[in-house]
Amino acid sequence: MDHVDRTSNRATVRNTFAIVIGIFLLIEGGWGLFSPVVFGVLTTNVTHAIIHILLGAAGIGAGLAKKARGFCIFLGALLLAVGILRFVPGVGDLIVRILNVNEAVAFLNIAVGAVSLAIGLLPGRSQSDSGGSRLST
C-alpha cells in the first residue's frame, strides 16, 4: 500500500468516525431533551442535550462533506476538557450544575475525546483533495 492509499484510508476512518459519533450524539441529545438519564446511566439536561444535537449535526455534516479532521480535533478537545474538569474540585461542581455531567459521562467523555483527538490528529489527506500530494496538518 503506498503513501496516498494510507492517507486516504485515514481520511476515510476520520469521516466515518465523525458520522457515527454524530449519529450517537443526535440520538443521545434528542433523548436527553425528554429524560434526565439516557442509556440507563448517562445524566443530561436540556442544555447538554442541545449541545449534543448541534455537535451531532456538525459531525454528520463534516463526515459527509469529507472534512471531518477539524471536527474530530474540536470534539476531542471539548470532550476531554469537560471530562477532566468534571473531576477538578470547584470546577467540577460548575460542570455538574451547567451540564448535569455525572462520573459515567465524564469517563465516557474522556475516552471518546481521546479517540476523537487521536483520529483527528492522524496525518492524512482529505478525501476531497484532488490528486495532489498535499497533506493535512
GROMACS elastic network, one bead per residue, 0.5 to 0.9 nm:
[ bonds ]
;  ai    aj funct       b0    kb
    1     4     6  0.81870   500
    1     5     6  0.60717   500
    1     6     6  0.67910   500
    2     5     6  0.54312   500
    2     6     6  0.64824   500
    2     7     6  0.88895   500
    3     6     6  0.52195   500
    3     7     6  0.62444   500
    3     8     6  0.85265   500
    4     7     6  0.52546   500
    4     8     6  0.59922   500
    4     9     6  0.85107   500
    4   124     6  0.83082   500
    4   125     6  0.78375   500
    4   133     6  0.77163   500
    5     8     6  0.50821   500
    5     9     6  0.60735   500
    5    10     6  0.86398   500
    6     9     6  0.50921   500
    6    10     6  0.62731   500
    6    11     6  0.87521   500
    6   124     6  0.75265   500
    7    10     6  0.50470   500
    7    11     6  0.63304   500
    7    12     6  0.86845   500
    7   122     6  0.86780   500
    7   123     6  0.67656   500
    7   125     6  0.53723   500
    7   126     6  0.81749   500
    7   127     6  0.88916   500
    7   135     6  0.81575   500
    8    11     6  0.50946   500
    8    12     6  0.62611   500
    8    13     6  0.87480   500
    8   124     6  0.63252   500
    8   125     6  0.57830   500
    8   126     6  0.70155   500
    8   127     6  0.61222   500
    9    13     6  0.62364   500
    9    14     6  0.85989   500
    9   124     6  0.79997   500
    9   125     6  0.88365   500
    9   127     6  0.87863   500
   10    13     6  0.50700   500
   10    14     6  0.61778   500
   10    15     6  0.86519   500
   10   119     6  0.80450   500
   10   122     6  0.69388   500
   10   123     6  0.74509   500
   10   124     6  0.57742   500
   10   125     6  0.77778   500
   10   126     6  0.87507   500
   11    15     6  0.61138   500
   11    16     6  0.84939   500
   11    66     6  0.76972   500
   11    67     6  0.84902   500
   11    68     6  0.79727   500
   11    69     6  0.78139   500
   11   119     6  0.89696   500
   11   120     6  0.89712   500
   11   122     6  0.84451   500
   11   123     6  0.84974   500
   11   124     6  0.58999   500
   11   125     6  0.61525   500
   11   126     6  0.55857   500
   11   127     6  0.61117   500
   12    15     6  0.51784   500
   12    16     6  0.60131   500
   12    17     6  0.84138   500
   12    63     6  0.88040   500
   12    66     6  0.78887   500
   12   126     6  0.83867   500
   12   127     6  0.71775   500
   13    16     6  0.51615   500
   13    17     6  0.59622   500
   13    18     6  0.85575   500
   13   119     6  0.77306   500
   14    17     6  0.51550   500
   14    18     6  0.62427   500
   14    19     6  0.87972   500
   14    63     6  0.75458   500
   14    66     6  0.85134   500
   14    67     6  0.86592   500
   14    68     6  0.60453   500
   14    69     6  0.65377   500
   14    72     6  0.74064   500
   14   116     6  0.84969   500
   14   119     6  0.59244   500
   14   120     6  0.65388   500
   14   122     6  0.85053   500
   15    18     6  0.51320   500
   15    19     6  0.63725   500
   15    20     6  0.87424   500
   15    59     6  0.85469   500
   15    60     6  0.85510   500
   15    62     6  0.71769   500
   15    64     6  0.70205   500
   15    65     6  0.82884   500
   15    66     6  0.56975   500
   15    67     6  0.69619   500
   15    68     6  0.51512   500
   15    69     6  0.76458   500
   15    72     6  0.88570   500
   15   127     6  0.89076   500
   16    19     6  0.51705   500
   16    20     6  0.61543   500
   16    21     6  0.85355   500
   16    60     6  0.88919   500
   16    63     6  0.62253   500
   16    64     6  0.83781   500
   16    66     6  0.88896   500
   16    68     6  0.85808   500
   17    20     6  0.51413   500
   17    21     6  0.59253   500
   17    22     6  0.81296   500
   17    59     6  0.85456   500
   17    63     6  0.76424   500
   17    68     6  0.84283   500
   17    72     6  0.82962   500
   17   116     6  0.79806   500
   17   119     6  0.82204   500
   18    21     6  0.53337   500
   18    22     6  0.57591   500
   18    23     6  0.85448   500
   18    56     6  0.84527   500
   18    58     6  0.85619   500
   18    60     6  0.60739   500
   18    61     6  0.84709   500
   18    62     6  0.69008   500
   18    63     6  0.51931   500
   18    64     6  0.86167   500
   18    68     6  0.61145   500
   18    69     6  0.86617   500
   18    71     6  0.73964   500
   18    72     6  0.66828   500
   18   116     6  0.84343   500
   19    23     6  0.61966   500
   19    24     6  0.86992   500
   19    56     6  0.80841   500
   19    57     6  0.88557   500
   19    58     6  0.89924   500
   19    59     6  0.56371   500
   19    61     6  0.76152   500
   19    62     6  0.76757   500
   19    63     6  0.51968   500
   19    64     6  0.71327   500
   19    68     6  0.87009   500
   20    23     6  0.52110   500
   20    24     6  0.63578   500
   20    25     6  0.86821   500
   20    56     6  0.89699   500
   20    59     6  0.81872   500
   20    60     6  0.75696   500
   20    63     6  0.88201   500
   21    25     6  0.60652   500
   21    26     6  0.85564   500
   21    56     6  0.69482   500
   21    59     6  0.69911   500
   21    60     6  0.80357   500
   22    25     6  0.50742   500
   22    26     6  0.61347   500
   22    27     6  0.86483   500
   22    52     6  0.85262   500
   22    53     6  0.83194   500
   22    55     6  0.67300   500
   22    57     6  0.61476   500
   22    58     6  0.71446   500
   22    60     6  0.51127   500
   22    61     6  0.85412   500
   22    63     6  0.86968   500
   23    26     6  0.50983   500
   23    27     6  0.62290   500
   23    28     6  0.85370   500
   23    56     6  0.59735   500
   23    57     6  0.78664   500
   23    59     6  0.80620   500
   23    60     6  0.69405   500
   24    27     6  0.52136   500
   24    28     6  0.60201   500
   24    29     6  0.83469   500
   24    52     6  0.89743   500
   24    56     6  0.71677   500
   25    28     6  0.50467   500
   25    29     6  0.57251   500
   25    30     6  0.82807   500
   25    49     6  0.85811   500
   25    51     6  0.89661   500
   25    52     6  0.51739   500
   25    53     6  0.60791   500
   25    54     6  0.84758   500
   25    55     6  0.68727   500
   25    57     6  0.82583   500
   25    59     6  0.87856   500
   26    29     6  0.50719   500
   26    30     6  0.59053   500
   26    31     6  0.83900   500
   26    49     6  0.85853   500
   26    52     6  0.63072   500
   26    54     6  0.78113   500
   26    55     6  0.78331   500
   26    57     6  0.69099   500
   27    30     6  0.52240   500
   27    31     6  0.60628   500
   27    32     6  0.83887   500
   27    52     6  0.87489   500
   27    53     6  0.78783   500
   27    56     6  0.84537   500
   28    31     6  0.51896   500
   28    32     6  0.59466   500
   28    33     6  0.87989   500
   28    38     6  0.66915   500
   28    39     6  0.80848   500
   28    49     6  0.71788   500
   28    52     6  0.71946   500
   28    53     6  0.78960   500
   29    33     6  0.64537   500
   29    38     6  0.89298   500
   29    44     6  0.85040   500
   29    46     6  0.83559   500
   29    48     6  0.73948   500
   29    50     6  0.61513   500
   29    51     6  0.74866   500
   29    53     6  0.50032   500
   29    54     6  0.86200   500
   29    56     6  0.82146   500
   30    33     6  0.53968   500
   30    34     6  0.74352   500
   30    49     6  0.65772   500
   30    50     6  0.78903   500
   30    52     6  0.83168   500
   30    53     6  0.67262   500
   31    34     6  0.56521   500
   31    35     6  0.62730   500
   31    36     6  0.87497   500
   31    37     6  0.85810   500
   31    38     6  0.66118   500
   31    49     6  0.77663   500
   32    35     6  0.50032   500
   32    36     6  0.60566   500
   32    37     6  0.69101   500
   32    38     6  0.63367   500
   32    43     6  0.82639   500
   32    44     6  0.59327   500
   32    45     6  0.62293   500
   32    46     6  0.65509   500
   32    48     6  0.77621   500
   32    49     6  0.50938   500
   32    50     6  0.83652   500
   33    36     6  0.78293   500
   33    44     6  0.84689   500
   33    45     6  0.68992   500
   33    46     6  0.52670   500
   33    47     6  0.85944   500
   33    48     6  0.87684   500
   33    49     6  0.58116   500
   33    50     6  0.75813   500
   34    37     6  0.89962   500
   34    45     6  0.86805   500
   34    46     6  0.81348   500
   35    38     6  0.66999   500
   35    43     6  0.86715   500
   35    44     6  0.77071   500
   35    45     6  0.76569   500
   35    46     6  0.88365   500
   36    42     6  0.82909   500
   36    43     6  0.56334   500
   36    44     6  0.50956   500
   36    45     6  0.55999   500
   36    46     6  0.82935   500
   36   100     6  0.84746   500
   37    40     6  0.60737   500
   37    41     6  0.61458   500
   37    42     6  0.53943   500
   37    44     6  0.59836   500
   37    45     6  0.83413   500
   38    41     6  0.62176   500
   38    42     6  0.51970   500
   38    43     6  0.64084   500
   38    44     6  0.73894   500
   39    42     6  0.62038   500
   39    43     6  0.89588   500
   40    43     6  0.85434   500
   41   102     6  0.86996   500
   41   104     6  0.68990   500
   41   105     6  0.81356   500
   42   101     6  0.77806   500
   42   102     6  0.69825   500
   42   103     6  0.85876   500
   42   104     6  0.61548   500
   42   105     6  0.54626   500
   43    99     6  0.86721   500
   43   100     6  0.60337   500
   43   101     6  0.59041   500
   43   102     6  0.59495   500
   43   104     6  0.81537   500
   43   105     6  0.68785   500
   44    47     6  0.80826   500
   44    48     6  0.57588   500
   44    49     6  0.65285   500
   44    99     6  0.64089   500
   44   100     6  0.51747   500
   44   101     6  0.63847   500
   44   102     6  0.83443   500
   44   105     6  0.86397   500
   45    48     6  0.52528   500
   45    49     6  0.59812   500
   45    50     6  0.86292   500
   45    98     6  0.84700   500
   45    99     6  0.62386   500
   45   100     6  0.60475   500
   45   101     6  0.87781   500
   46    50     6  0.60829   500
   46    51     6  0.85849   500
   46    99     6  0.82605   500
   47    50     6  0.52682   500
   47    51     6  0.63180   500
   47    52     6  0.87311   500
   47    98     6  0.75272   500
   47    99     6  0.63868   500
   47   100     6  0.89812   500
   48    51     6  0.52068   500
   48    52     6  0.63117   500
   48    53     6  0.87603   500
   48    98     6  0.79782   500
   48    99     6  0.50888   500
   48   100     6  0.74504   500
   48   101     6  0.85025   500
   49    52     6  0.50924   500
   49    53     6  0.62141   500
   49    54     6  0.87180   500
   49    99     6  0.86715   500
   50    53     6  0.50084   500
   50    54     6  0.62296   500
   50    55     6  0.85526   500
   51    54     6  0.52042   500
   51    55     6  0.61056   500
   51    56     6  0.84445   500
   52    56     6  0.58116   500
   52    57     6  0.84693   500
   53    56     6  0.50132   500
   53    57     6  0.61865   500
   53    58     6  0.85669   500
   54    57     6  0.52311   500
   54    58     6  0.61719   500
   54    59     6  0.85994   500
   55    58     6  0.50040   500
   55    59     6  0.60298   500
   55    60     6  0.86168   500
   55    71     6  0.87968   500
   55    75     6  0.78814   500
   56    59     6  0.50841   500
   56    60     6  0.62269   500
   56    61     6  0.85163   500
   57    60     6  0.52429   500
   57    61     6  0.60658   500
   57    62     6  0.85030   500
   58    61     6  0.50702   500
   58    62     6  0.59464   500
   58    63     6  0.84453   500
   58    71     6  0.74953   500
   59    62     6  0.51114   500
   59    63     6  0.60051   500
   59    64     6  0.84656   500
   59    68     6  0.71164   500
   59    71     6  0.64362   500
   59    72     6  0.79783   500
   59    75     6  0.88209   500
   60    63     6  0.51758   500
   60    64     6  0.60490   500
   60    65     6  0.84540   500
   60    68     6  0.87500   500
   61    64     6  0.52453   500
   61    65     6  0.60435   500
   61    66     6  0.84607   500
   61    67     6  0.84633   500
   61    68     6  0.83996   500
   62    65     6  0.51291   500
   62    66     6  0.60476   500
   62    67     6  0.50105   500
   62    69     6  0.82349   500
   62    70     6  0.85071   500
   62    71     6  0.67690   500
   63    67     6  0.60031   500
   63    68     6  0.50530   500
   63    69     6  0.87697   500
   63    71     6  0.86712   500
   64    67     6  0.76513   500
   64    68     6  0.83001   500
   65    68     6  0.76847   500
   65   128     6  0.80312   500
   66    69     6  0.85388   500
   66   126     6  0.66325   500
   66   127     6  0.59631   500
   66   128     6  0.62207   500
   67    70     6  0.72360   500
   67    71     6  0.78528   500
   67   126     6  0.64999   500
   67   127     6  0.78805   500
   67   128     6  0.76759   500
   68    71     6  0.51271   500
   68    72     6  0.60453   500
   68    73     6  0.86479   500
   68   120     6  0.75615   500
   68   126     6  0.83700   500
   69    72     6  0.52896   500
   69    73     6  0.63587   500
   69    74     6  0.86871   500
   69   119     6  0.78651   500
   69   121     6  0.74044   500
   69   122     6  0.86210   500
   69   126     6  0.79819   500
   69   136     6  0.84131   500
   70    73     6  0.51734   500
   70    74     6  0.60555   500
   70    75     6  0.84400   500
   70   120     6  0.67878   500
   70   121     6  0.89656   500
   71    74     6  0.51326   500
   71    75     6  0.59032   500
   71    76     6  0.83201   500
   71   116     6  0.87841   500
   71   120     6  0.75978   500
   72    75     6  0.51549   500
   72    76     6  0.58889   500
   72    77     6  0.84967   500
   72   113     6  0.86190   500
   72   115     6  0.88647   500
   72   116     6  0.51165   500
   72   117     6  0.58855   500
   72   118     6  0.83476   500
   72   119     6  0.67929   500
   72   121     6  0.81973   500
   73    76     6  0.51396   500
   73    77     6  0.61496   500
   73    78     6  0.85422   500
   73   113     6  0.86865   500
   73   116     6  0.64995   500
   73   118     6  0.78794   500
   73   119     6  0.78593   500
   73   121     6  0.67967   500
   74    77     6  0.52683   500
   74    78     6  0.60753   500
   74    79     6  0.85596   500
   74   116     6  0.85619   500
   74   117     6  0.76412   500
   74   120     6  0.85283   500
   75    78     6  0.50992   500
   75    79     6  0.59798   500
   75    80     6  0.83618   500
   75   112     6  0.88685   500
   75   113     6  0.65598   500
   75   116     6  0.66467   500
   75   117     6  0.72983   500
   76    79     6  0.53211   500
   76    80     6  0.59875   500
   76    81     6  0.84258   500
   76   109     6  0.84993   500
   76   110     6  0.83996   500
   76   112     6  0.70635   500
   76   114     6  0.59189   500
   76   115     6  0.71534   500
   76   118     6  0.79679   500
   76   119     6  0.89580   500
   76   120     6  0.80279   500
   77    80     6  0.52289   500
   77    81     6  0.60343   500
   77    82     6  0.86682   500
   77   113     6  0.63905   500
   77   114     6  0.80054   500
   77   116     6  0.83489   500
   77   117     6  0.65754   500
   78    81     6  0.51624   500
   78    82     6  0.62306   500
   78    83     6  0.84943   500
   78   109     6  0.86713   500
   78   113     6  0.72334   500
   79    82     6  0.52222   500
   79    83     6  0.58959   500
   79    84     6  0.84112   500
   79   106     6  0.83420   500
   79   108     6  0.86495   500
   79   110     6  0.61761   500
   79   111     6  0.85710   500
   79   112     6  0.72105   500
   79   114     6  0.81690   500
   79   116     6  0.88986   500
   80    83     6  0.51018   500
   80    84     6  0.59412   500
   80    85     6  0.82622   500
   80   106     6  0.85216   500
   80   109     6  0.60339   500
   80   111     6  0.78584   500
   80   112     6  0.80162   500
   80   114     6  0.66600   500
   80   117     6  0.88171   500
   81    84     6  0.53524   500
   81    85     6  0.58372   500
   81    86     6  0.84129   500
   81   109     6  0.85231   500
   81   110     6  0.79657   500
   81   113     6  0.84743   500
   82    85     6  0.51682   500
   82    86     6  0.60654   500
   82    92     6  0.87713   500
   82    95     6  0.73123   500
   82   101     6  0.86057   500
   82   106     6  0.70054   500
   82   109     6  0.71261   500
   82   110     6  0.80091   500
   83    86     6  0.53721   500
   83    87     6  0.74358   500
   83   101     6  0.84133   500
   83   103     6  0.84352   500
   83   105     6  0.74059   500
   83   107     6  0.62322   500
   83   108     6  0.76222   500
   83   109     6  0.51045   500
   83   110     6  0.51171   500
   83   111     6  0.87569   500
   83   113     6  0.83737   500
   84    87     6  0.57165   500
   84    88     6  0.70640   500
   84    92     6  0.85688   500
   84   106     6  0.70275   500
   84   107     6  0.83098   500
   84   109     6  0.84397   500
   84   110     6  0.68329   500
   85    88     6  0.50802   500
   85    89     6  0.83533   500
   85    91     6  0.61816   500
   85    92     6  0.56110   500
   85    95     6  0.73550   500
   85   106     6  0.85515   500
   86    89     6  0.80478   500
   86    91     6  0.67574   500
   86    93     6  0.72903   500
   86    94     6  0.82558   500
   86    95     6  0.59308   500
   86    96     6  0.72365   500
   86   101     6  0.72840   500
   86   102     6  0.80335   500
   86   103     6  0.76689   500
   86   106     6  0.63229   500
   87    90     6  0.88162   500
   87    91     6  0.77828   500
   87    92     6  0.53547   500
   87    93     6  0.86901   500
   87   103     6  0.82701   500
   87   106     6  0.81322   500
   88    91     6  0.55068   500
   88    92     6  0.51506   500
   88    93     6  0.83562   500
   89    92     6  0.55851   500
   89    93     6  0.70835   500
   90    93     6  0.53215   500
   90    94     6  0.67509   500
   91    94     6  0.51158   500
   91    95     6  0.63524   500
   91    96     6  0.87275   500
   92    95     6  0.50194   500
   92    96     6  0.62112   500
   92    97     6  0.86185   500
   92   101     6  0.87904   500
   93    96     6  0.50975   500
   93    97     6  0.61696   500
   93    98     6  0.86585   500
   94    97     6  0.50285   500
   94    98     6  0.60657   500
   94    99     6  0.82994   500
   95    98     6  0.53041   500
   95    99     6  0.56734   500
   95   100     6  0.68446   500
   95   101     6  0.65174   500
   96    99     6  0.54304   500
   96   102     6  0.69518   500
   97   100     6  0.56932   500
   97   101     6  0.81399   500
   98   101     6  0.83306   500
  101   104     6  0.79387   500
  101   105     6  0.56872   500
  101   106     6  0.63947   500
  102   105     6  0.53586   500
  102   106     6  0.62621   500
  102   107     6  0.88209   500
  103   107     6  0.61245   500
  103   108     6  0.84825   500
  104   107     6  0.52756   500
  104   108     6  0.61383   500
  104   109     6  0.85033   500
  105   108     6  0.50452   500
  105   109     6  0.59546   500
  105   110     6  0.85772   500
  106   109     6  0.50180   500
  106   110     6  0.62384   500
  106   111     6  0.87194   500
  107   110     6  0.50944   500
  107   111     6  0.62547   500
  107   112     6  0.86185   500
  108   111     6  0.51281   500
  108   112     6  0.59691   500
  108   113     6  0.80601   500
  109   112     6  0.52825   500
  109   113     6  0.55372   500
  109   114     6  0.82601   500
  110   113     6  0.50581   500
  110   114     6  0.60299   500
  110   115     6  0.86373   500
  111   114     6  0.52971   500
  111   115     6  0.63724   500
  111   116     6  0.86295   500
  112   115     6  0.51059   500
  112   116     6  0.59346   500
  112   117     6  0.84330   500
  113   116     6  0.50637   500
  113   117     6  0.59846   500
  113   118     6  0.84384   500
  114   117     6  0.51991   500
  114   118     6  0.60746   500
  114   119     6  0.85727   500
  115   118     6  0.51115   500
  115   119     6  0.60977   500
  115   120     6  0.84719   500
  116   119     6  0.51524   500
  116   120     6  0.60050   500
  116   121     6  0.85421   500
  117   120     6  0.50077   500
  117   121     6  0.60638   500
  117   122     6  0.86735   500
  118   121     6  0.51882   500
  118   122     6  0.63220   500
  119   122     6  0.53530   500
  119   123     6  0.88741   500
  120   123     6  0.82208   500
  121   124     6  0.87783   500
  121   137     6  0.79618   500
  122   136     6  0.88853   500
  122   137     6  0.88088   500
  123   135     6  0.70928   500
  123   136     6  0.62635   500
  123   137     6  0.66554   500
  124   127     6  0.89000   500
  124   134     6  0.89452   500
  124   135     6  0.57314   500
  124   136     6  0.56639   500
  124   137     6  0.80349   500
  125   128     6  0.82019   500
  125   129     6  0.67720   500
  125   133     6  0.79406   500
  125   134     6  0.68074   500
  125   136     6  0.53881   500
  125   137     6  0.89456   500
  126   129     6  0.54822   500
  126   130     6  0.89467   500
  126   134     6  0.89874   500
  126   135     6  0.77520   500
  126   136     6  0.67996   500
  127   130     6  0.77571   500
  129   132     6  0.70566   500
  129   133     6  0.87038   500
  129   134     6  0.78587   500
  130   133     6  0.88134   500
  131   134     6  0.87209   500
  132   135     6  0.87947   500
